[in-house]
């Protein structure tokens, strides 16, 4: 979603965005998180209680919110 929004802004389909490059950051972080989740699933499929998500999810949420506000603030 973030990557598609970034591409739409960079392509000129969504005008009046001051900082379109900021949208690329959460896209990369979400991609890294997906790779991390896949790695955990492959290496330890029995891990059903994970403390790392208590740190990762709020950071992802804050980064996503920050990027959206920063990109569309006039």
N, C-alpha and C positions, 0 to 999 in steps of 0.2 A: 504494500500500500504506500509506504513512504517513498519507495523508489519510483513508483508510478507517478506520485504527486510531484516529486522532484523533476522527473522527465517532462511532465506537463508544464511545469513552471519554466524550465529551461527552454522548452520548445516554443514558448510564447503563447500557449493556449490559455494560461491564467495570467492576466496582466496585473501590474501594480504590486509586485512582490519585491520587497527591498533586498532581502537576503536569501535567494533561492538555494545557495550552496549549503545552508544550514540543514536543509531537509535530507541531505545525503548522509549526514552523520548518524541519525537514528536508523536509517536503512542499513548501514553497515553494522551497527551495534546489534540490531535485531537479527541480522544474518549470522553474526558471531554467536549470539545466544542460541540460535537454532542449531548451529554446529555443536555447541556445548551440550545441549539437550540430547542430541543424537549420540554424542560420545558417552554420556552418562547412561543412556539406554543400552548401548552396546556393551560397555564395560561392566556395568553393574545393574542388570535388569531387576534385581530384587530390591533395589533402593526405592522404597515407597515413601519414606519420610526424609525429606531433604531440607537441611537448614540453609543451604546456599541460595535457595529461592527466596528466602526472607530478605536477603540483601539484593539479589539481582532484580527481582520484579519491581520494587520501589525505585531503584535506579533507572530502570528502563522507562517506567512511567514518568518520572521527572524529566528525563532526557527528551522523551517524546513531546511532553507538554512544553518544555522550554523551546524546542525547535519550532513547534507550531506557532507559539507566540512570537518568537523572534522573526520568523519568516513573514508573517502576515501583519506585523505591527507597522503602522504607517508613521 
